[in-house]
Structures are given as structure tokens and as C-alpha cells.
């Protein structure tokens, strides 16, 4: 079977103001504003739509002092999708901003790394430093899906279908995975939190929320190996993404097409 070619749409749904010192181990000597944006990613071919991550909802945003700029369902609607159109969801990792909205996709199959489920239900979660980015209710919901037969587990690097693969990276969490997608411009790597910002992987400056610094640094090289070029790596939280890529819909600046050539970068 030949590889499928997919469209990829990055949908910005949230925002958090912070300074650069919070985004690098060791801080930043030129500290200044460096906010986080929050995205989910629709991966589409004719007859099939995958979603990478499910974001967080308004209640979690209020609890964590994060701003919702567009509810997930509104972002999907802007590109002609409803939650029921999505049969498969790839969860990069189980942090609150990637595995929330747990009731929105009741019929979907969730793709998760073995190592991530072991991590977020195991002894590491006894330590507040390790567990503070997880929402226990999201973890409990994923366990429920396991028993309902709605979780597809992956062990390392695996093909979901031709042109769409997942790759265990670790680093940020023990079971974090990135997604490699065949597009009209080549192999795009959706890095999620393997790199929050372009500066993390371009300058080898790791993000401070981390389970293994060594694995995070190795992940920067791994993404380079998987992508057609460094310009084909997309970080998980950088506001520059919406500056670099063309709009998916006229009049909406922060929903962009990643399968098309960047307009900047």
C-alpha cells in the first residue's frame, strides 16, 4: 500500500502569558515576554480524520490560570469538523493541556504509549513535582477507556497507517510521543512537548518541566532525523507557529495549515 498524504491543521485554543526565564532550564539572561500558546492538531485525508491531543476546557483553564481563546469544538467547527467526525485521537502525553475535554469524544479510539500509561499511574506520581501537570480525572478517564476497549497502545515507534507514524521520545514525560505525517511538502513532525518552542530544539535549550533531560535533548536530534528538514518540525506551544504558516480559513489568523509551505521561517 502506498503512503497516504495528509493535511494538517493547527488549531490554537489557549494562551498563557509568561517570561522567557520560565521556558528554559537555567532561565534566560535576556528575560522578557515569551508566552505559551496551546494547540490541537487535525490530521486529515479523504475519509479519515485524526486529532492529536484534546486540550483543556474552560474550568481547567480557570483552575490553572490559562486563557481559553477558542473552545476546542469551536476550533474544529471553524475547519468544518464536529467531535463526532473524529474516530481516532493520538495523545502525545497525559498532561492536563493535552488530554482534557475527556467527555467530548466518547466514541473515539485513543492512541497512547505504554510508557506514558505506566508513568502517569505509577510510583512517580507520588511526588508533587512529577504529578502537578497531570489532572487525575483525565488519567482516570483514560483507564476507563482501557477497560472499554477504546485505547490502542503503542510501544515505541509504530505505524498507525501508511504515512502516519508515532515515535516514543520521552524527556518531558516518560512516555511522550511525537507524530510523523506525510504531507505534500514532505515529512512533518508534530513535536508537541518534545519542544515547546522553536528555541528549545534549534538552540538545544531544554524546557524545565522534564522527566529526563538526557531524553529531551536526544529528542531534538530524533525529530531532526524523522523530519524532511528542520523546517518540517513543529513545536507544541510556540506563538510563532501562527506567524510562520498560512491561514486555514480567511479571516482566522490562528488556525493554520502545516502541510503547506511556511510563509515565514
C-alpha positions as CSV (number, residue, x, y, z in Angstrom):
1,X,0.0,0.0,0.0
2,X,1.3,3.4,-0.9
3,X,1.7,6.1,1.8
4,X,-1.2,8.4,2.2
5,X,-0.7,12.2,2.1
6,X,-2.4,14.2,4.8
7,X,-3.4,17.7,5.5
8,X,-2.5,19.1,9.0
9,X,-4.3,22.0,10.7
10,X,-3.0,23.6,13.9
11,X,-5.9,25.0,15.9
12,X,-4.9,27.5,18.6
13,X,-7.3,27.2,21.6
14,X,-5.4,28.7,24.6
15,X,-2.8,31.2,25.8
16,X,-0.7,31.8,28.9
17,X,1.5,34.9,29.5
18,X,4.9,34.2,31.0
19,X,8.5,35.3,30.6
20,X,11.4,33.6,28.8
21,X,13.1,32.6,32.0
22,X,10.3,30.1,32.7
23,X,10.9,28.3,29.4
24,X,14.5,27.2,29.7
25,X,16.5,25.3,32.3
26,X,18.8,27.9,33.8
27,X,16.5,30.7,32.8
28,X,17.2,33.3,30.2
29,X,19.7,36.2,30.5
30,X,17.6,38.4,28.2
31,X,14.4,37.7,30.1
32,X,11.3,39.2,28.5
33,X,7.8,38.1,27.5
34,X,7.6,34.7,25.9
35,X,4.1,33.4,26.2
36,X,2.7,29.9,25.6
37,X,0.0,29.2,23.1
38,X,-2.0,26.0,23.2
39,X,-2.9,23.9,20.2
40,X,-4.6,20.7,19.0
41,X,-3.8,19.4,15.5
42,X,-6.2,17.9,13.0
43,X,-4.6,15.3,10.6
44,X,-6.8,14.6,7.6
45,X,-7.0,12.5,4.5
46,X,-10.1,11.8,2.4
47,X,-12.5,9.7,4.6
48,X,-10.4,9.9,7.8
49,X,-9.7,12.5,10.5
50,X,-7.2,12.1,13.4
51,X,-6.8,14.5,16.2
52,X,-3.5,15.0,18.0
53,X,-4.4,15.9,21.6
54,X,-7.6,17.2,23.1
55,X,-6.6,20.3,25.1
56,X,-8.2,21.6,28.2
57,X,-11.6,23.1,28.9
58,X,-12.7,26.4,30.5
59,X,-12.9,25.0,34.0
60,X,-9.3,23.7,33.8
61,X,-8.1,27.0,32.3
62,X,-9.5,28.9,35.2
63,X,-8.0,26.4,37.7
64,X,-4.6,26.7,36.1
65,X,-4.7,30.4,35.2
66,X,-4.7,29.7,31.5
67,X,-6.8,31.6,29.0
68,X,-9.2,29.9,26.6
69,X,-9.2,31.8,23.3
70,X,-11.4,29.3,21.5
71,X,-13.1,26.2,22.8
72,X,-11.9,23.0,21.1
73,X,-15.3,22.3,19.5
74,X,-15.4,25.9,18.0
75,X,-11.9,25.4,16.6
76,X,-13.0,22.2,15.0
77,X,-16.1,23.8,13.6
78,X,-14.0,26.5,12.0
79,X,-12.5,23.9,9.7
80,X,-15.7,22.0,9.1
81,X,-15.4,19.3,11.7
82,X,-17.5,18.1,14.7
83,X,-16.2,16.0,17.5
84,X,-18.2,13.0,16.1
85,X,-16.2,13.2,12.9
86,X,-13.0,12.1,14.7
87,X,-12.6,8.4,15.1
88,X,-9.0,8.3,16.4
89,X,-7.2,10.6,18.8
90,X,-3.4,10.4,19.3
91,X,-2.4,11.6,22.8
92,X,1.1,12.9,22.8
93,X,1.2,12.7,26.6
94,X,-1.2,12.9,29.5
95,X,-0.6,16.4,30.9
96,X,-3.7,18.5,31.5
97,X,-3.3,20.6,28.4
98,X,-3.1,17.7,26.1
99,X,-5.5,15.1,27.5
100,X,-8.5,17.1,28.7
101,X,-12.0,17.6,27.4
102,X,-12.4,13.9,28.4
103,X,-16.2,13.7,27.5
104,X,-16.0,15.4,24.1
105,X,-15.1,12.3,22.1
106,X,-16.9,9.3,23.7
107,X,-16.6,7.0,20.6
108,X,-13.0,7.7,19.6
109,X,-10.1,5.3,20.0
110,X,-7.2,6.9,21.8
111,X,-3.6,6.1,20.9
112,X,-1.2,6.2,23.8
113,X,2.3,4.9,24.5
114,X,2.6,2.0,27.0
115,X,5.3,4.0,28.8
116,X,3.0,7.0,29.3
117,X,0.2,5.0,31.0
118,X,2.8,3.3,33.2
119,X,4.3,6.7,34.1
120,X,1.1,8.5,34.9
121,X,-0.4,5.7,37.0
122,X,2.9,4.6,38.7
123,X,5.1,5.5,41.6
124,X,6.4,8.7,40.1
125,X,3.0,10.3,40.7
126,X,3.6,10.1,44.4
127,X,5.9,13.2,44.0
128,X,4.2,16.6,43.5
129,X,7.0,17.8,41.3
130,X,6.1,15.0,38.8
131,X,2.3,14.9,39.2
132,X,1.5,18.6,39.1
133,X,1.0,18.8,35.4
134,X,-1.5,15.9,35.3
135,X,-5.2,16.1,36.1
136,X,-6.1,12.9,38.0
137,X,-9.6,12.9,36.3
138,X,-8.0,12.7,32.9
139,X,-5.9,9.8,33.9
140,X,-8.9,8.0,35.5
141,X,-10.8,8.6,32.2
142,X,-8.1,7.0,30.2
143,X,-8.1,4.0,32.5
144,X,-11.8,3.7,31.9
145,X,-11.2,3.8,28.2
146,X,-8.8,0.9,28.5
147,X,-11.5,-1.2,30.1
148,X,-14.0,-0.1,27.5
149,X,-11.7,-1.2,24.7
150,X,-11.1,2.3,23.4
151,X,-7.3,2.6,23.8
152,X,-4.7,1.5,21.2
153,X,-1.4,1.1,23.0
154,X,1.9,1.7,21.2
155,X,5.4,0.5,22.2
156,X,8.0,2.8,20.8
157,X,7.9,3.6,17.1
158,X,4.8,2.3,15.3
159,X,2.8,2.9,12.1
160,X,-0.8,3.8,12.6
161,X,-1.4,3.8,8.9
162,X,0.8,4.4,5.8
163,X,2.0,8.0,6.1
164,X,1.2,8.4,9.8
165,X,3.5,7.1,12.5
166,X,4.1,7.7,16.2
167,X,7.6,7.8,17.8
168,X,8.4,7.5,21.5
169,X,10.6,10.4,22.6
170,X,10.2,10.7,26.3
171,X,12.0,13.6,28.1
172,X,9.2,15.9,29.0
173,X,7.2,12.9,30.3
174,X,8.4,9.3,30.3
175,X,6.0,8.2,27.5
176,X,5.8,11.3,25.3
177,X,5.4,10.5,21.6
178,X,5.7,12.7,18.5
179,X,3.7,12.2,15.3
180,X,5.3,12.0,11.8
181,X,3.0,12.8,9.0
182,X,3.5,12.5,5.2
183,X,2.3,15.7,3.5
184,X,2.6,17.3,0.1
185,X,5.7,19.2,1.3
186,X,7.3,16.2,2.9
187,X,7.5,14.5,6.3
188,X,6.3,16.9,9.0
189,X,7.0,16.1,12.7
190,X,4.4,17.4,15.2
191,X,6.6,17.7,18.2
192,X,4.0,18.5,20.8
193,X,6.0,18.9,24.1
194,X,9.2,17.3,22.8
195,X,9.9,21.0,22.2
196,X,7.6,23.7,23.4
197,X,9.3,26.4,21.4
198,X,11.5,26.6,18.3
199,X,14.2,27.9,20.5
200,X,14.2,24.7,22.6
201,X,15.2,22.4,19.7
202,X,17.0,24.9,17.5
203,X,19.3,26.1,20.3
204,X,19.3,22.8,22.4
205,X,18.0,24.7,25.4
206,X,15.7,22.3,27.3
207,X,12.3,23.2,28.8
208,X,12.2,23.0,32.6
209,X,9.2,20.7,33.0
210,X,11.1,17.4,32.4
211,X,11.3,13.8,33.5
212,X,14.7,13.2,31.7
213,X,16.9,16.0,30.4
214,X,19.0,13.5,28.5
215,X,16.0,12.0,26.7
216,X,14.7,15.5,26.0
217,X,18.0,16.5,24.4
218,X,18.2,13.3,22.4
219,X,14.6,14.0,21.2
220,X,15.8,17.1,19.5
221,X,18.1,15.0,17.3
222,X,15.4,12.4,16.8
223,X,13.0,14.9,15.5
224,X,15.6,16.1,13.0
225,X,16.1,12.5,11.8
226,X,12.3,12.0,11.4
227,X,11.5,15.3,9.6
228,X,12.3,16.1,6.0
229,X,14.2,19.2,7.3
230,X,14.4,21.3,10.4
231,X,11.7,23.5,8.8
232,X,9.4,20.5,9.0
233,X,9.4,20.3,12.8
234,X,6.5,22.0,14.6
235,X,6.9,22.7,18.3
236,X,3.9,22.4,20.6
237,X,3.4,25.8,22.2
238,X,5.2,28.5,20.2
239,X,3.1,31.5,19.1
240,X,5.4,31.8,16.1
241,X,3.6,28.8,14.5
242,X,0.7,31.0,13.6
243,X,3.1,33.6,12.1
244,X,5.0,31.0,10.1
245,X,2.2,29.1,8.4
246,X,-0.7,30.1,6.0
247,X,-4.2,30.5,7.4
248,X,-6.5,27.6,7.0
249,X,-9.5,29.9,6.7
250,X,-9.7,33.5,5.6
251,X,-10.2,35.9,8.5
252,X,-8.9,33.4,11.2
253,X,-5.3,34.2,11.9
254,X,-4.6,31.5,14.5
255,X,-5.8,28.3,12.7
256,X,-3.1,27.4,10.2
257,X,-2.1,24.7,7.7
258,X,1.1,22.9,8.5
259,X,1.1,20.7,5.3
260,X,1.7,23.9,3.2
261,X,5.0,25.7,2.9
262,X,5.7,28.2,5.6
263,X,5.1,31.9,4.7
264,X,7.9,32.9,7.0
265,X,10.7,31.0,9.0
